[in-house]
């Protein structure tokens, strides 16, 4: 089936034959037919017309059909040629196939034979053209895919750099390299706004002339970027419009993309091509993505600086706290030294007075002297306990802590105070270490609070016991038991509440130098543990602590 594109060139010197083939047969079938009488005219017409098929007589006058095939090949004309030869000239036809003939017609021939040969050849032409079209489309698709892969690879590498590179200058260089490469620009640069002067400085460049690149870190005005900075919108120029600006000295096509942070333009990405080839819509979208990466890097940089400043401030606060703690310890040590001397002197002087046989005291005076002696003893014990226990050996933070070591340290600490108050202090510890994860410095303060509370409320001659064991649930169980007056259920329920106070029946012997029970509960809770009390009036009290064990 012929189409309007199918053009047939007939090269035939015999007008009867050309009329029969052309007008009567091929035109009637719908083909466009052009007729020439010799090979020279055929070559010129083929160059001008580029027909789909050529029908040529083998025995043309002058240049023969064979000569026409050679001439067409020399002109790189790939139009298929059907040779017309008289019957009996089959050997000559075979030679034309060696020269590139596509098919042949033996003359005389009937119209259906002519139509059949032409349609077969036209079909081959169409198939070849379709293959060529598909090949070109495949090559174009492959090229586009390669471009997309290159773009995505560049985007991916820049995305990784944004979250891993903290040096802003290095990151801008990487983004600019990717932008120039992906957009196939000849040169490019980054302009960043200086907060102090509000001018745009040259922050990074690629392939700029030496006279321009030497201005790195200095204000740079290309004549058009300032317009983008004011509008905040992407701008592309090429050809005649760009010639009005200074940037035309560097190239004939430019793309300028604003870098925005919170709707404020703080930077500009500029790309330039020497030739007036415009940047495509996909390239513009890609460069906007690059500008977004630059914006993210700037925000990240600000966050990094904020985090670093906060870290430095936290470190300064921690250092200051340590310094204040040292100062406090030194002050307390000095107070202790200053108190010990006068208290010791006062006790010695009072003892001499009371034992002087020459002095006579009435009962009231002797009672007063006894009260003074007891008050001095209390002051002496308080002075001995005034310096906090050094806890450097118990590392702070979520560390592994051996509860056996902590309990031994706490018992050794409070044993003198128990003895002074006529209280026996005992400990029951397992043979194997009991390891928990927690803050050793805080846990030992909680133990101090429990032991101090037990000694404070224990009757003279009684016992305060601290035991450590593994509970049925596999947790560390600490129990501190005193032989005191005990508490009623209401007091027991409120004992860990702030401002809760249990009345002490009897003479006050020990003020309690450890942290209070509400703070004990806070410490244990922070260490993922639990604490509770059990007590009955007249039967003493037991304080329980559970802490998770590290396997």
Beta strands, then each sheet from edge to edge (+ up, - down):
strand 1: 7-11
strand 2: 32-36
strand 3: 53-57
strand 4: 80-86
strand 5: 103-107
strand 6: 187-193
strand 7: 200-206
strand 8: 235-238
strand 9: 253-261
strand 10: 264-273
strand 11: 399-402
strand 12: 424-428
strand 13: 435-438
strand 14: 463-470
strand 15: 475-482
strand 16: 530-535
strand 17: 541-548
sheet 1: 2+ 1+ 3+ 4+ 5+
sheet 2: 7+ 6- 10+ 9- 8+
sheet 3: 11+ 13-
sheet 4: 12+ 14+ 15- 17+ 16-
end
